[in-house]
Amino acid sequence: AWRIRPNFTLNYGLRWEGQFNPAPDVSNTSLYNQVRGFVFPSGRSVDPAYIPDNTDQFGPRVGFAWDPFNNSKTVIRGFGGIYYAATPGLLFAGPLNNFRNPPGDLSIQLPIRVPVGNPNNTVYKQLKLIGIDLNSFALDKLPILSVQQIQSISAALGLAGFDPFTGAQPITWDDNFKNPRSYQFGGGFEHELANGFTFGIDYSQVNTVNLQRNTELNVPLPTIRPVATDPALRPFYGLRTGTARPIPTLGSVQVRESSARSVYQGMTIRTNLRKKWGQFSAFYTLSRNLSDDDNERDAGGVSYVDIFNLAPEFNYARLDARHLFVANPVFFLPLGFEVSSAIRMRSGRPIDATLGGNDANSDFVNNDRPFSAPGVPFKRNSFRNRAEYIVDMRVQKGFSFGESARLIFSAEFFNLPNLDNVQFSGSATIVNYCANPVPANCGFGAPTNPNFLRLKDANGNYLTNNTPGSPRQVQFGVRLQF
């Protein structure tokens, strides 16, 4: 810190952070050699034995505070800097142990693919070959198969030299992975309008790159089918209709990469009042939060619709709230009573419209969205949930005993107005844009699902798929201070 003048202080610094990552066990050479160095249709290749360290994380930052009139009634502040975040350990679990022998946390796809004409082409029939009858197991007690049992199935099918990891779905790590890095800057001012009453405005912006994303590598280049077949002209992968994966002996191959990004912009107006009879603080924030992936340490699975076109993914983040108002009044009343409240009002968060349970682009991921016109997909999070209003209150009265003891009785009211605060859930009943059967041109017009973003069905009954807010609650307490 450098106090250049009595009314101007400059703060500056440089922070270095490093993350040293472990090396994966790749003793399963059969699986490792299938993935290492393979050039996927996206042009990507990975080495499952390598997880890069992050040692070039230098974060300069600077800030200042200025009293322009030198009267301790006005302050202008500004800041800027580069900041890094560590990658959570959970993300390393799959890449560290999927390629070892024996593997950990590795999925294998059944049934094993058999030549045309072989009748043992279902999971049930193939397990029956080694004496496992799924009809004799409850759904919560299904058998756990070993590698040896998978080999026994392949032998019973007459598949000599069958690799027991055929159909495996490993997760690996990007060779150029970087920890998240944000560029932040902002500023504001605060002014004392009267004794005990201040007013201020702040602005901040956070541009974050290298956010983690799960990406599917083992998919072919999509094709566009004729309008007569698909009026939406949706990119089609065809994995469910016989198109082979680039590595045909494996199923899904996901990579942890750092290609996602986000931008936050927010302006906050705040005021604070402090008097003998009470105090009051209030904040109003107008903000925008954009991103192209909102996964939060997801252990697996992809959130995008088409890896070859991520443009529709960049839209409002799932935590975006355009308007937010928060107030905290406290009143000191006669006879030792105190009344305080916490008021929070937030506009609705984004909702992503879905197409339905069918895998329209045939990529084995059921997260497809409608198209508004041929070749024009819906953007991610194009719709909004309901606003939320929370008003809590606390009333307390204290009694003093002697010089140090105090007995306090309190009553706390949560959701005092008893507002329902129902939020639309993410269930298919609520977020599917079209009713079943879903047409290929779903999205070209208004939603055909009568329950799309609705509280009640056509008969006026509440849809129980939605998530209600907490009802009014009252809590009484007694506290002894001594």
Secondary structure as GFF3:
##gff-version 3
##sequence-region A 1 482
A	DSSP	beta_strand	2	5	.	.	.	ID=ss1
A	DSSP	beta_strand	8	19	.	.	.	ID=ss2
A	DSSP	alpha_helix	29	35	.	.	.	ID=ss3
A	DSSP	beta_strand	54	66	.	.	.	ID=ss4
A	DSSP	beta_strand	74	84	.	.	.	ID=ss5
A	DSSP	three_ten_helix	89	92	.	.	.	ID=ss6
A	DSSP	alpha_helix	93	97	.	.	.	ID=ss7
A	DSSP	beta_strand	107	108	.	.	.	ID=ss8
A	DSSP	alpha_helix	123	128	.	.	.	ID=ss9
A	DSSP	three_ten_helix	134	136	.	.	.	ID=ss10
A	DSSP	three_ten_helix	139	141	.	.	.	ID=ss11
A	DSSP	alpha_helix	147	156	.	.	.	ID=ss12
A	DSSP	beta_strand	168	169	.	.	.	ID=ss13
A	DSSP	beta_strand	171	173	.	.	.	ID=ss14
A	DSSP	beta_strand	181	194	.	.	.	ID=ss15
A	DSSP	beta_strand	197	216	.	.	.	ID=ss16
A	DSSP	beta_strand	223	224	.	.	.	ID=ss17
A	DSSP	beta_strand	235	236	.	.	.	ID=ss18
A	DSSP	three_ten_helix	239	241	.	.	.	ID=ss19
A	DSSP	beta_strand	254	275	.	.	.	ID=ss20
A	DSSP	beta_strand	278	291	.	.	.	ID=ss21
A	DSSP	three_ten_helix	311	313	.	.	.	ID=ss22
A	DSSP	beta_strand	315	316	.	.	.	ID=ss23
A	DSSP	beta_strand	323	332	.	.	.	ID=ss24
A	DSSP	three_ten_helix	334	336	.	.	.	ID=ss25
A	DSSP	beta_strand	337	346	.	.	.	ID=ss26
A	DSSP	beta_strand	350	351	.	.	.	ID=ss27
A	DSSP	beta_strand	371	373	.	.	.	ID=ss28
A	DSSP	beta_strand	376	377	.	.	.	ID=ss29
A	DSSP	beta_strand	383	384	.	.	.	ID=ss30
A	DSSP	beta_strand	388	401	.	.	.	ID=ss31
A	DSSP	beta_strand	405	414	.	.	.	ID=ss32
A	DSSP	alpha_helix	428	431	.	.	.	ID=ss33
A	DSSP	beta_strand	473	481	.	.	.	ID=ss34
###
